[in-house]
Amino acid sequence: MRMILPACRDRRTVDRLLSRFFREYRLGDFRRAIGRVARFYGLRPPRVAWFEYLDWGRTAGRTYENGAVHLVHPENWKNGRKYNSERQWVHTVYHEMGHYVLWADAERKADNFAYRFVRGVSANGRGADGTYSSVLASRARRKRPGLTRRRPPRHPRRSRSR
C-alpha cells in the first residue's frame, strides 16, 4: 500500500511540537502540530477532548465516526501508567491521526500511518531518547511472524596459512 505523507521536514516539525507539548503542556503546540497534519491532507483539524483515562486505563486514544478524537492528557499519561514514555504518547497521537485520516481497514492502516510518519524523522534513525525508531511500531506488528530478520549463524573461519 502506498501512503502519501508530508515531507520529512514537516514531519520533524510536527514531532518536535508534540514532544514540546508533552513536556510543557502548551496547547498551542499541540494545535499547530495537528493543524499541520490536517492541512496537508485537506481536512479540518479534529475536535480533541482530553481525559484522565479512557476505557479503564487500557486505551490512550479513541477516534469516532463524527471526527472527534479523545486522548489521554500527557500529565495523566505520565502519572498512571507503567509504560509512560513521551515516545509512546506521541505515537498514540499519530495512531489516532491515522484513524482520522484513513477510515477503511482502520487498525492496520492507523498502525502503518503512525509507523511511517515517524520513519526518517529523527537523525540517524534514533529518537530523542536514543532508541531506534523501529521500536515505535506497534507490538502486534513487531510480533508478526516473518518481520524479524535473523542473521545466518557465524562460522569460524579457517586459517589460510596451510
C-alpha positions as CSV (number, residue, x, y, z in Angstrom):
1,M,0.0,0.0,0.0
2,R,1.4,3.4,-1.0
3,M,0.9,6.1,1.6
4,I,1.2,9.8,1.0
5,L,3.0,11.6,3.9
6,P,4.2,15.1,4.5
7,A,7.8,15.9,3.7
8,C,10.3,14.8,6.3
9,R,10.9,18.5,7.3
10,D,7.2,18.9,8.1
11,R,7.1,15.6,10.0
12,R,10.1,16.7,12.1
13,T,8.3,19.9,12.9
14,V,5.1,18.0,14.0
15,D,7.2,15.6,16.0
16,R,9.0,18.5,17.8
17,L,5.7,20.3,18.5
18,L,4.1,17.2,20.0
19,S,7.2,16.4,22.1
20,R,7.2,20.0,23.4
21,F,3.5,19.8,24.3
22,F,4.2,16.5,26.2
23,R,6.8,18.3,28.3
24,E,5.3,21.8,28.7
25,Y,1.5,21.3,28.2
26,R,1.2,24.4,25.9
27,L,-2.0,23.7,23.9
28,G,-0.8,25.9,21.1
29,D,2.0,23.5,20.3
30,F,-0.5,20.6,20.0
31,R,-2.9,22.6,17.9
32,R,-0.2,23.7,15.5
33,A,1.1,20.1,15.1
34,I,-2.4,18.6,14.5
35,G,-3.3,21.6,12.2
36,R,-0.2,20.9,10.0
37,V,-1.1,17.3,9.5
38,A,-4.8,18.1,8.8
39,R,-3.8,20.9,6.4
40,F,-1.6,18.5,4.4
41,Y,-4.5,16.1,3.9
42,G,-7.0,18.9,3.2
43,L,-9.1,18.1,6.3
44,R,-10.4,20.2,9.2
45,P,-8.5,19.6,12.4
46,P,-10.3,17.1,14.6
47,R,-12.1,18.0,17.7
48,V,-9.9,16.8,20.5
49,A,-11.1,16.1,24.0
50,W,-8.7,15.4,26.9
51,F,-9.3,12.8,29.5
52,E,-7.6,11.4,32.6
53,Y,-8.0,7.9,31.3
54,L,-10.1,6.0,28.7
55,D,-11.6,2.6,28.8
56,W,-10.5,2.0,32.4
57,G,-6.9,2.8,31.6
58,R,-6.5,0.3,28.8
59,T,-6.5,2.7,25.8
60,A,-4.8,6.0,25.3
61,G,-6.9,7.4,22.4
62,R,-10.1,6.8,20.5
63,T,-11.4,8.2,17.2
64,Y,-15.1,8.4,16.5
65,E,-17.0,8.4,13.2
66,N,-18.0,12.0,13.7
67,G,-14.4,13.1,13.7
68,A,-14.0,13.6,17.4
69,V,-10.7,12.3,18.9
70,H,-10.4,11.5,22.6
71,L,-6.9,11.4,24.1
72,V,-5.3,10.9,27.5
73,H,-3.6,14.2,28.5
74,P,0.2,13.9,28.9
75,E,0.2,14.8,32.6
76,N,-2.3,11.9,33.2
77,W,-0.3,9.7,30.9
78,K,2.9,10.3,32.9
79,N,1.2,9.5,36.3
80,G,-1.0,6.5,35.8
81,R,0.9,4.1,33.5
82,K,3.6,1.6,33.8
83,Y,4.9,2.4,30.4
84,N,4.7,6.2,30.3
85,S,7.3,7.5,27.9
86,E,7.0,10.5,25.7
87,R,7.5,8.5,22.5
88,Q,4.6,6.2,23.3
89,W,2.3,9.1,23.8
90,V,3.4,10.8,20.6
91,H,3.0,7.5,18.7
92,T,-0.5,7.3,20.2
93,V,-1.3,10.7,18.7
94,Y,0.0,9.6,15.3
95,H,-2.1,6.4,15.5
96,E,-5.3,8.4,16.3
97,M,-4.5,10.8,13.4
98,G,-4.1,7.8,11.2
99,H,-7.6,6.8,12.2
100,Y,-8.9,10.3,11.5
101,V,-7.2,10.4,8.0
102,L,-7.9,6.8,6.9
103,W,-11.2,5.3,7.7
104,A,-11.2,2.0,5.8
105,D,-9.4,-1.0,7.4
106,A,-8.8,1.2,10.4
107,E,-6.4,-0.6,12.8
108,R,-3.9,-1.8,10.2
109,K,-3.8,1.4,8.3
110,A,-3.5,3.6,11.5
111,D,-0.6,1.5,12.7
112,N,1.1,1.7,9.3
113,F,0.5,5.5,9.2
114,A,2.0,6.0,12.7
115,Y,5.0,3.8,11.9
116,R,5.7,5.6,8.6
117,F,5.1,9.1,9.9
118,V,8.0,8.7,12.4
119,R,10.3,6.9,10.0
120,G,13.2,9.1,9.0
121,V,12.2,11.9,11.3
122,S,15.0,11.7,13.8
123,A,18.6,12.0,12.9
124,N,20.4,8.7,12.2
125,G,17.2,6.7,12.9
126,R,17.4,7.4,16.6
127,G,14.8,9.3,18.7
128,A,15.5,12.0,21.2
129,D,15.8,9.4,23.9
130,G,18.4,7.4,22.0
131,T,16.1,4.5,20.9
132,Y,15.7,3.3,17.4
133,S,12.5,4.3,15.6
134,S,11.7,0.6,14.8
135,V,10.7,0.3,18.4
136,L,7.8,2.6,17.6
137,A,6.0,0.0,15.6
138,S,3.0,-1.5,17.4
139,R,3.6,-4.5,19.5
140,A,1.3,-6.5,17.2
141,R,3.3,-5.5,14.2
142,R,6.6,-6.4,15.8
143,K,5.3,-9.8,16.9
144,R,4.0,-10.9,13.5
145,P,5.9,-13.8,12.1
146,G,8.3,-13.1,9.3
147,L,9.1,-9.5,10.2
148,T,12.1,-10.3,12.3
149,R,15.4,-10.6,10.5
150,R,17.8,-13.3,11.6
151,R,21.4,-13.3,10.8
152,P,22.8,-16.5,9.4
153,P,24.9,-18.3,12.0
154,R,28.5,-17.3,12.0
155,H,31.0,-20.0,11.3
156,P,34.6,-19.6,12.4
157,R,37.0,-19.0,9.5
158,R,39.7,-21.4,8.9
159,S,43.1,-20.0,8.7
160,R,44.7,-19.9,5.2
161,S,48.2,-20.4,6.3
162,R,48.2,-24.1,5.4
